[in-house]
Amino acid sequence: MKNIDPRHYDVIISPVVTEKATLASEHNKVMFKVAGKATKPQIKEAVEKLFDVKVKSVNTLVRKGKTKVFRGNLGSQSDSKRAIVTLEEGHRIDVTTGL
């Protein structure tokens, strides 16, 4: 646990465990929920430092929040940013066992 900047914990919020993320893990990809203002280089550095792996590429997407009506009141969930991190060959992150 050397050279870990506390800001790395603010970039990576949580791993995403969905069916799509599980299928992507077979191709050496891991999906994370990240901070809304996080950039690809920041995400890459945070994953490399926190998990001690080598990152090949980072793809990001913003998942728009759903609009719901509850008892006549219109509301919406907040948007969330996700990152799909592709790891180099020989490196793995197993998010199903916990961090």
C-alpha positions in Angstrom: 0.0 0.0 0.0 2.7 2.5 -1.0 2.3 5.5 -3.2 -1.5 5.5 -2.9 -2.9 9.0 -3.0 -6.2 9.5 -1.0 -7.6 11.2 -4.1 -7.6 7.8 -5.9 -10.4 6.7 -3.6 -12.5 9.7 -4.7 -12.1 8.8 -8.4 -13.2 5.1 -8.1 -16.6 4.9 -6.3 -17.5 1.3 -6.6 -17.2 -1.7 -8.9 -20.3 -2.5 -11.1 -21.5 -6.1 -10.8 -24.1 -6.7 -13.6 -24.6 -9.3 -16.2 -22.9 -7.1 -18.8 -19.9 -6.5 -16.5 -19.6 -10.2 -15.7 -19.5 -11.1 -19.4 -16.9 -8.4 -20.0 -14.7 -9.8 -17.3 -14.1 -12.8 -19.6 -12.3 -10.4 -22.0 -10.1 -8.9 -19.3 -12.4 -5.9 -18.7 -13.7 -4.5 -15.4 -16.5 -1.9 -14.9 -16.4 0.8 -12.2 -18.7 3.6 -11.2 -16.5 6.7 -11.1 -16.8 10.4 -10.1 -18.6 12.6 -12.6 -15.6 14.8 -13.3 -13.0 12.0 -13.4 -10.9 12.0 -16.6 -9.6 8.9 -18.4 -6.0 9.5 -17.2 -7.2 9.9 -13.6 -9.2 6.7 -13.8 -6.2 4.8 -15.3 -3.8 6.0 -12.6 -6.3 5.3 -9.8 -6.9 1.7 -11.0 -3.2 1.0 -11.5 -2.3 2.3 -8.0 -5.2 0.8 -6.0 -5.3 -2.6 -7.6 -1.6 -3.0 -8.6 -2.4 -3.9 -12.2 -1.5 -2.5 -15.7 -4.3 -0.8 -17.6 -4.4 -1.0 -21.4 -7.3 1.4 -22.0 -10.2 3.2 -20.4 -13.6 3.8 -22.0 -16.2 6.0 -20.2 -19.9 6.5 -20.5 -22.5 8.6 -18.7 -25.6 6.7 -17.8 -28.6 9.0 -17.8 -30.9 8.9 -14.7 -34.4 7.5 -15.2 -37.4 9.7 -14.9 -40.1 8.3 -12.6 -43.6 9.4 -11.5 -44.6 8.7 -7.9 -48.1 9.8 -6.8 -48.3 12.4 -9.5 -44.9 13.9 -8.7 -42.2 13.8 -11.4 -38.8 12.9 -10.2 -35.5 11.6 -11.6 -32.5 9.6 -10.6 -29.2 11.2 -10.9 -26.8 10.6 -13.8 -23.9 8.3 -13.1 -20.5 7.9 -14.9 -19.1 4.5 -15.5 -15.7 3.4 -16.8 -14.9 0.2 -18.6 -11.2 -0.6 -17.9 -9.3 -3.0 -20.2 -6.4 -4.7 -18.4 -3.2 -5.9 -19.9 -2.7 -9.7 -20.5 -1.9 -11.5 -17.3 -3.5 -9.0 -14.9 -6.9 -9.6 -13.2 -9.2 -7.8 -10.8 -11.8 -10.0 -9.1 -14.6 -7.7 -7.9 -16.9 -10.5 -6.9 -14.8 -11.5 -3.9 -14.7 -8.0 -2.4 -12.0 -5.4 -2.2 
